[in-house]
Amino acid sequence: MGKQFYLGKLKLYWIRLLVIGALLLLGEVLALRMNSQFAQSVKQGLMSRAHTGNTGYTFWSSLTSTVHVFTTNMVLLLIMLCLALIPLRHLYLIALYPMITETFLVALALYPLRLINIVGTFVLLAPHAIFEFTAFLIGIMIANEINKRAIKWRKKIDTNVHLSLLFKDFVKYVIPILAFAAIVEGFFTSWITHTFFLK
């Protein structure tokens, strides 16, 4: 499809993501205010998970984290691309459920429970999240195009864009951005977390 195609749509997708994220965060805050016992149990669970096996910041732990983040995100994106081949509109979005759930729980614990302030939340999450979400948004655009073609093929309508071009775009745009996001999360975010928040 080309770089201009993705850049043209990326702004609209980011706006949608921010609006949906703001609505989810508002819902989280309201849910926490109504059920503080649930909020405390989530907080304790996440904090014990963060401290379990915490050996501090090392190169190898960061490298392991980087590989884990990259492979997890790649699996989600590949599942999404496979689901896009099924000629049911937007079925591929089911693959995003684990990412949405994890993002929800992290946001649930960090800011509303005041584990860190809003600046700390931004510093901790923004560097890798910007790249990770950009990679996922481009992946969603590619899955959307694949899904449109799958529906047209089902209806016996001829299409001009071949799947191989879309998969080349995936390799050309999504994988490098996702790899960079994993490196930032594995090294930079891990260093910030261990230096400032898990003392």
Helices and strands as residue ranges (DSSP letters): H 3-34, H 36-51, H 59-84, G 91-96, H 97-110, H 118-154, H 163-169, I 170-174, H 175-183, I 184-189, H 190-192, I 193-197
